[in-house]
Amino acid sequence: MSMKANYLLIAVSAVLLVACGKDGMAPEKPKLQELRWYSAKQVNQGQQIYQDNCAQCHGSDGEGAPNWRKQDPSGKFPAPPLNGSGHAWHHPRELLRMTIRLGGTPLGGSMPLFGGKLNAAEIDSVIAWMQSHWSNETYNAWAKRSARAALSQEK
């Protein structure tokens, strides 16, 4: 079974477990971290890495630059919010990883690349910190989009 199929199976199993609850009874309200791919340790690590590398442009809480939807005089867009109010939640984790590694220039932005500065685990920790700011509704929408994207790539 492929990695994408495994991810989808885990995601669907988690949704079913929450939906059905124990012994078919109504489930308890899950804690924020229970249904997410990352750990609290990753979020804590990601916070410092984010503050050191990303906050200058994306804001200390991931709020993004003012007028982030409007191109600057050079035709580039300012840093978008990463707290769930921007478009980052539209992208699967691999694209988020790639954007951090390769920077935003390939996508029409001006974000520098961090591939030579941050390793894969550090990048995942930054994404964990970022996603920890997303509401359950936003995170669940992201998870569904990501699962659909994985399924379409399997075909």
Summary of the structure (lengths in Angstrom):
residues: 155
radius of gyration: 16.8
end to end distance: 13.5
largest distance: 59.7
contacts: 416
relative contact order: 0.17
helix: 55%
strand: 0%
